[in-house]
Amino acid sequence: MDLLPIITSTDVATHTPEVAVLPVGSFEQHGSFLPLTTDTIVATTISAAIAQRHNVLVLPPVTVSCSHEHAGWPGTVSISHQTLSAIIEDIRASLARSGITRLAIVNGHGGNYVLSNIVQTANATTSGSMTLFPTQADWSKAQQDAGLDSDAHHDMHAGEMEVSILLHVQPHAVGENFVDEDHAADERPMLLVNGMSAYTKTGVIGRPSAGTAAKGQALLASLAKSFDDHLTILLVRQPPFGIMAGVRG
């Protein structure tokens, strides 16, 4: 599975995809056993799985995003939410000029809270349509389908889910010590104030020891199928919402 798109301009002209898929990752700490690019690998892998199922244009990933809660660890790099918003808006506008007015953002980093607002605003004010994937419900279904031992809350960062996906697609990138790095921090009331370092010294919150390549494969299969609903909405929706007579939010 290619982590970067290798299609040509001729390929795009031939297949004429109506929907573009933009992976958004991050460059942030993932403990001592996963790479700084983990979220980017996750986002691009999900996007590639979607492309195997649907005729979409997969874009190269945004590799640095809003990782401010991880600032206490060496190597972590962030951009502001304003910069991330501007990047996505520029990409959306460029796609629209080439005739692609539907965009799916595949987010690999939970700290990119601004993406929800970007999608919400775009769907209210542009002539195209946008979706954010996976949703919390999509992740929950994938975790159930894959038989994960932990849920998204308990397995927050560098845990079972991320280890499983990387063991499936990039096993050489996973350090052998992942089996010894479980760390629980179920209560994180001041995460936005104090950052991750207030709740973990290793950078891990979750159960990486439970990760397997088989679970990673099952996670991707479930997510690719869940994208069907997002694609349907993107293709049939008549944007912008709320403009039709009698529609109120």
FENJOPE-V424268 format. One line per field, one symbol per residue. ss: DSSP state (h for helix, s for strand, l for the rest). burial: I if it has 24 or more other C-alpha atoms within 12 Angstrom, else O. Layout:
# FENJOPE-V424268
ss: ???
burial: ???
This chain:
# FENJOPE-V424268
ss: llllllllhhhhhhhlllssssssllsllslllslllhhhhhhhhhhhhhhhhlllsssssslllllhhhllllllslllhhhhhhhhhhhhhhhhhllllssssssllllllhhhhhhhhhhhhlllsssssllhhhhhhhhhhlllllllllllsllhhhhhhhhhhlhhhllhhhhhllslllllllhhhhlhhhllllllsslhhhllhhhhhhhhhhhhhhhhhhhhhhhhlllllllllllll
burial: OOIIIOOOOOOOOOOOIIIIIIIIIIIIIIIIIIIIIIIIIIIIIIIIIIIOOIOIIIIIIIIIIIIIIIIIIOOIIIIOOOOIIOIIIOIIOOIOOOOIIIIIIIIIIIIIIIIIOIIOOIIOOIIIIIIIIIIOOIIIIIIOIIIIIIIIIIIIIIIIIIIIIIIIIIIOIIOOOIIOIIIIIOOOOOOOOOOIIOIIOIIIIIIIIIIIIIIIIIIIIIIIIIIIOIIOOIIOOOIOIOOOOOOOO
